[in-house]
Amino acid sequence: MPSKLCILRIEGTNCELETSLSFKRLGASAEIVHLKQLIGAVKERERRTLNDYDLLVIPGGFSSGDYIRAGAIFAARIKGALGQEIADFIACGKPILGICNGFQVLVEMGLLPGLSHETREMQQVALTTNDSARFECRPALIKHESRGNCVFTRGIAAGSILKMPCAHAEGKLFIAEKKRADYIQLLEENDQIVFRYVDSGGNYASYPWNPNGSIDNIAAICNPEGSILGIMPHPERAFYAFMDSEWSRTARGREKADTYGGGKRLFESVLDYLRGRR
């Protein structure tokens, strides 16, 4: 029986279909579910229960118009209505993925980075306005830094460089200066830094390679257990190689162009993990 996935949406999310299709192409049973369906604010036949799913995904977009802060309203609604269900879901070892706006939601909920020396429900870092002070929509190169902790990337070789598009105005991972060094050290020790922005030579670099000015070039982090991942670039927009804006140029003259993009490997990895849990 295929893994059952919940792609959670509310007003303003706009990447749920692409994310759902990415998982379906790999044989998973992915369902786009509105938050109201999980809290019972719909007709009985439309209700869903979070515990019935193996994986929760919070997709990209601009949930609730990103008023107040990006992801803040969506996070408050989830915590207020589904706080215990989310806690139970995590306690069962079920993974959660947040892409772009979903990453912002997980940070606002305090689920990421989830450092255990402080109250996990407290927000410990922030995803704030890009250093450029504008919306950045560009390809990004990200280097896989995880040593095996993150269940979403265990099938990706360490040091691999993947190309995925970014599209965000508030993607800068920010840590208060007085806590920055300690937090970075903890993230390193816990193997929580999953991807970092790099240049075409695989070196850590500033703008435009780091599109938002994120501290320590961090593009994705997981919780200490490796079961919750937040990533700013969009893997669902890099499932096939032809989705790359430069595909027609780079594929020209090659006998056999690559079929898939780097995003596919992330979806494959977590589905392999779910199959191993059965």
PEJO-V702989 format. One record per backbone hydrogen bond with DSSP energy under -0.5 kcal/mol. NH is the residue of the N-H (numbers start at 1). CO is the residue of the C=O. If there is no record, write none. Layout:
BEGIN
<<NH CO> <NH CO>>
END
This chain:
BEGIN
<<5 3> <5 29> <6 55> <7 5> <7 31> <8 6> <8 57> <9 33> <13 10> <14 60> <15 60> <19 15> <20 16> <21 17> <22 18> <23 19> <24 20> <25 21> <26 23> <27 24> <28 23> <29 3> <30 28> <31 5> <33 7> <33 31> <35 9> <37 34> <38 34> <38 35> <39 35> <40 36> <41 36> <46 43> <47 43> <47 44> <48 37> <52 49> <53 50> <54 4> <55 4> <56 95> <57 6> <58 97> <59 8> <59 57> <62 12> <64 11> <65 62> <66 63> <67 64> <69 67> <72 69> <73 69> <75 71> <76 72> <77 73> <78 74> <79 75> <80 76> <81 77> <82 78> <83 79> <86 82> <87 83> <88 84> <89 85> <90 86> <91 87> <92 88> <93 90> <94 89> <95 54> <96 227> <97 56> <98 229> <99 58> <100 98> <100 231> <102 99> <104 100> <105 101> <106 102> <107 103> <108 104> <109 105> <110 106> <110 107> <111 106> <112 106> <118 115> <122 119> <126 174> <128 126> <128 172> <130 169> <131 212> <133 130> <136 168> <137 135> <138 166> <140 164> <141 198> <142 140> <142 162> <143 196> <144 160> <145 143> <145 194> <146 194> <151 226> <153 150> <156 153> <159 144> <160 157> <162 142> <162 160> <164 140> <164 162> <165 234> <166 138> <168 136> <172 128> <173 171> <174 126> <174 172> <179 176> <180 176> <181 177> <183 179> <184 180> <185 181> <186 182> <187 183> <188 184> <189 185> <190 186> <191 188> <192 187> <193 187> <194 192> <194 220> <195 220> <196 143> <197 217> <198 141> <199 203> <202 199> <209 206> <210 206> <211 209> <215 173> <217 214> <218 215> <219 195> <220 195> <221 230> <222 192> <223 228> <226 223> <229 96> <230 221> <231 98> <232 219> <234 165> <235 233> <237 234> <238 235> <239 236> <241 259> <243 240> <244 241> <247 244> <250 246> <251 247> <252 248> <254 251> <261 239> <263 238> <264 238> <264 261> <265 262> <266 262> <266 263> <267 263> <268 264> <269 265> <270 266> <271 267> <272 268> <273 269> <274 270> <275 271> <276 272> <277 273> <277 274> <278 274> <278 275>>
END
